[in-house]
Amino acid sequence: MKSCFSLFLLLIFLFFDCSRDDKNLSTKYEKALSLFNQHKLEQSLKIFLEIEQESSSYRNIDVYIGKIYYYQIELNKAESYFVNAIQKDKNDINPFFWLIKTEYLQKKNPEKLLSKINYYLTKDSNNQEILYLRANVCKSLNKFEDAIKSYERIISSSDKLVYSYLELGKIYKDAGDFKKADSYLKSAKVIAEINPYIKQKINFEKESNE
């Protein structure tokens, strides 16, 4: 009977000890994340690495550590952390996105990189940054038709984006919120200025409506 009671006390102690550890890790994680969002990367990295020592599988610390190393141009370290994150959760495409960006900067084998890019686009087909990288990789492989297709998809997305800004601008203008209206219309103008194709379409529609 005494031994059973001792075991019960031990289990209670372990439960509260684990709860305390989880709370400490959570507090550290929130602090590291806050520093990361403030672009205080060295301070953030220090805390994330402390968390890794205590629990290497805690939340998504691999991705954040990898991103910090990416921003610091320590690409081999960044790659290692993104690979770890992918192995821990193959359904999360975020670390895969960062791995592609890292390997592009590392000038990894373009055929293998293109294969990863194509796989990523099956999960997130309209990611403009990945489409842009795909176009560049295809160009380096002399796959010009594939490069053209990627650029055309980027233009198509930009087309939709600029019209969304225009429509939002019109809605806010009609609602009397001229500050927001002006902000959205300026955004549309910026995109149109750097994309002659869209600018031409907007001018054509404007003339047709006058």
Stockholm file with secondary structure:
# STOCKHOLM 1.0

chainA/1-210         MKSCFSLFLLLIFLFFDCSRDDKNLSTKYEKALSLFNQHKLEQSLKIFLEIEQESSSYRNIDVYIGKIYYYQIELNKAESYFVNAIQKDKNDINPFFWLIKTEYLQKKNPEKLLSKINYYLTKDSNNQEILYLRANVCKSLNKFEDAIKSYERIISSSDKLVYSYLELGKIYKDAGDFKKADSYLKSAKVIAEINPYIKQKINFEKESNE
#=GR chainA/1-210 SS CHHHHHHHHHHHHHHHHHHHHHHHHHHHHHHHHHHHHTTCHHHHHHHHHHHHHHCTTSTTHHHHHHHHHHHTTCHHHHHHHHHHHHHHCTTCCHHHHHHHHHHHHTTCCHHHHHHHHHHHHHHSTTCHHHHHHHHHHHHHTTCHHHHHHHHHHHHHHHHHHHHHHHHHHHHHHHTTCHHHHHHHHHHHHHHHHHCHHHHHHHHHHHHHHC
#=GC SS_cons         CHHHHHHHHHHHHHHHHHHHHHHHHHHHHHHHHHHHHTTCHHHHHHHHHHHHHHCTTSTTHHHHHHHHHHHTTCHHHHHHHHHHHHHHCTTCCHHHHHHHHHHHHTTCCHHHHHHHHHHHHHHSTTCHHHHHHHHHHHHHTTCHHHHHHHHHHHHHHHHHHHHHHHHHHHHHHHTTCHHHHHHHHHHHHHHHHHCHHHHHHHHHHHHHHC
//
